């Protein structure tokens, strides 16, 4: 996002958008961000608990005024049913990453110990590589990536943030 708050800084915000699960809706949402020059840091979309409704978690940077404007613009899209800024809510926030590293028979034991410390999983092994899966907070995922980096990261893929408000409160407003 291009707007900066009065103190010169802007914050990272987590928005949850509920929208109709129809072809082209995601394209309309991302086009809105592009047209308004809002930068999307991460974007994750999938089915929700309600048939026909998808849940999008989007992480953006901006101050309160910019985020409020983004929310207003999202509500103008006909297929968007609900938008929530859950940044300041008690929420469970997770990411998933798969990390393929160079690993020989002589380094596999050390890799396994590190993976176990992070409660991650080894999901594939070949003669010269191992693929690790980790789910956790952004910091946890970042930490494991950095610890595995000396082994040689061959490939890395990572989801964006997914988030859910804690307790009985639902993003759709139902208790």
C-alpha positions as CSV (number, residue, x, y, z in Angstrom):
1,X,0.0,0.0,0.0
2,X,1.3,3.4,-0.7
3,X,-0.2,5.4,2.2
4,X,1.9,6.0,5.3
5,X,0.5,7.0,8.7
6,X,1.4,10.4,10.3
7,X,4.3,9.0,12.3
8,X,5.9,7.7,9.0
9,X,5.2,4.0,9.7
10,X,2.4,1.7,8.6
11,X,1.4,-1.7,10.0
12,X,0.8,-5.1,8.6
13,X,-2.9,-5.9,8.6
14,X,-4.7,-9.2,8.3
15,X,-8.1,-9.1,6.5
16,X,-10.5,-11.9,6.2
17,X,-12.9,-11.7,3.2
18,X,-15.9,-13.9,2.7
19,X,-17.0,-14.1,-1.0
20,X,-19.1,-16.1,-3.3
21,X,-17.3,-19.2,-4.6
22,X,-17.8,-18.3,-8.3
23,X,-15.4,-18.1,-11.3
24,X,-13.8,-14.7,-11.6
25,X,-14.5,-13.4,-8.1
26,X,-10.8,-13.8,-7.0
27,X,-9.8,-12.0,-10.1
28,X,-12.1,-9.1,-9.3
29,X,-10.7,-8.8,-5.8
30,X,-7.1,-8.9,-6.8
31,X,-7.8,-6.4,-9.7
32,X,-9.2,-4.0,-7.1
33,X,-5.9,-4.1,-5.2
34,X,-3.9,-3.6,-8.4
35,X,-6.0,-0.7,-9.6
36,X,-5.7,1.1,-6.3
37,X,-2.0,0.3,-6.0
38,X,-2.4,-1.6,-2.8
39,X,0.3,-4.2,-2.3
40,X,-0.7,-7.7,-1.2
41,X,1.9,-9.3,1.0
42,X,0.2,-12.7,1.1
43,X,-3.1,-14.1,-0.2
44,X,-4.7,-17.4,0.7
45,X,-8.1,-18.6,-0.5
46,X,-10.1,-21.7,0.1
47,X,-13.6,-23.0,0.8
48,X,-15.3,-21.9,4.1
49,X,-17.6,-23.7,6.4
50,X,-20.5,-22.4,4.3
51,X,-21.2,-24.1,0.9
52,X,-20.7,-21.6,-1.9
53,X,-18.6,-19.2,0.1
54,X,-14.8,-18.9,-0.1
55,X,-12.6,-17.4,2.6
56,X,-9.7,-15.2,1.7
57,X,-7.0,-14.2,4.1
58,X,-5.0,-11.2,2.8
59,X,-2.1,-9.5,4.5
60,X,-1.6,-5.8,3.5
61,X,0.4,-2.9,4.8
62,X,-1.2,0.4,5.7
63,X,-2.5,2.7,8.3
64,X,-6.1,2.7,9.6
65,X,-7.3,5.1,6.9
66,X,-5.9,3.0,4.1
67,X,-7.2,-0.2,5.5
68,X,-10.6,1.3,6.0
69,X,-10.6,2.4,2.4
70,X,-9.6,-1.1,1.2
71,X,-12.5,-2.6,3.2
72,X,-15.0,0.0,1.7
73,X,-13.7,-0.9,-1.8
74,X,-14.0,-4.6,-1.2
75,X,-17.6,-4.2,0.0
76,X,-18.4,-2.5,-3.3
77,X,-17.7,-5.8,-5.1
78,X,-21.0,-7.6,-5.5
79,X,-19.7,-11.0,-4.7
80,X,-18.0,-10.0,-1.4
81,X,-20.3,-10.8,1.6
82,X,-18.1,-9.9,4.6
83,X,-14.8,-8.2,5.3
84,X,-13.1,-8.2,8.7
85,X,-9.8,-6.7,9.9
86,X,-8.7,-9.2,12.5
87,X,-5.3,-7.7,13.1
88,X,-6.1,-6.7,16.7
89,X,-8.3,-9.6,17.5
90,X,-7.2,-12.7,19.4
91,X,-6.6,-15.0,16.5
92,X,-4.9,-18.2,15.5
93,X,-2.6,-17.4,12.6
94,X,-0.6,-20.0,10.7
95,X,1.5,-20.6,7.6
96,X,2.6,-23.8,5.9
97,X,6.0,-24.3,4.2
98,X,7.7,-27.1,2.3
99,X,11.5,-26.9,2.3
100,X,13.6,-29.3,0.1
101,X,17.1,-29.4,1.3
102,X,20.3,-31.1,0.3
103,X,20.7,-34.1,2.7
104,X,23.0,-37.0,2.4
105,X,23.1,-40.1,4.6
106,X,25.7,-38.3,6.8
107,X,23.5,-35.3,7.4
108,X,20.0,-36.9,7.7
109,X,20.3,-37.5,11.4
110,X,21.1,-33.9,12.2
111,X,18.3,-32.7,9.9
112,X,15.8,-35.1,11.6
113,X,16.8,-33.7,15.1
114,X,16.2,-30.2,13.9
115,X,12.9,-31.1,12.3
116,X,11.7,-32.8,15.5
117,X,12.6,-29.7,17.6
118,X,10.3,-27.7,15.4
119,X,7.6,-30.4,15.4
120,X,7.8,-30.4,11.6
121,X,7.5,-33.5,9.4
122,X,9.8,-35.1,6.8
123,X,7.5,-35.8,3.9
124,X,9.9,-37.0,1.3
125,X,13.4,-38.5,1.2
126,X,15.6,-39.2,-1.8
127,X,19.3,-40.1,-2.2
128,X,20.4,-36.5,-1.9
129,X,17.5,-34.5,-0.5
130,X,14.8,-34.3,2.1
131,X,11.6,-32.4,2.0
132,X,10.3,-30.9,5.3
133,X,6.8,-29.7,6.0
134,X,6.2,-27.2,8.7
135,X,3.0,-25.5,10.0
136,X,3.2,-22.7,12.5
137,X,3.6,-19.0,13.1
138,X,5.5,-16.9,10.6
139,X,8.4,-16.7,13.1
140,X,8.5,-20.4,13.5
141,X,8.5,-21.0,9.8
142,X,11.2,-18.4,9.3
143,X,13.4,-19.9,12.1
144,X,13.3,-23.4,10.6
145,X,14.1,-22.1,7.1
146,X,17.2,-20.2,8.6
147,X,18.3,-23.3,10.5
148,X,18.1,-25.5,7.4
149,X,19.7,-22.9,5.1
150,X,23.3,-24.2,5.8
151,X,22.3,-27.6,4.4
152,X,21.5,-26.0,1.1
153,X,17.9,-25.2,0.3
154,X,17.1,-26.6,-3.2
155,X,13.4,-25.6,-3.3
156,X,11.0,-23.7,-1.0
157,X,7.3,-23.0,-1.2
158,X,5.2,-21.3,1.4
159,X,1.6,-20.4,1.8
160,X,0.3,-17.1,2.9
161,X,-1.1,-16.5,6.3
162,X,-4.4,-18.2,7.2
163,X,-6.2,-16.9,10.3
164,X,-9.2,-17.6,12.4
165,X,-10.5,-15.6,15.4
166,X,-10.3,-17.5,18.7
167,X,-13.3,-18.7,20.7
168,X,-16.9,-18.5,19.8
169,X,-16.7,-15.4,17.6
170,X,-16.8,-16.2,13.9
171,X,-15.6,-13.9,11.1
172,X,-19.1,-14.1,9.6
173,X,-20.5,-12.6,12.8
174,X,-22.3,-15.8,13.9
175,X,-21.8,-17.1,17.5
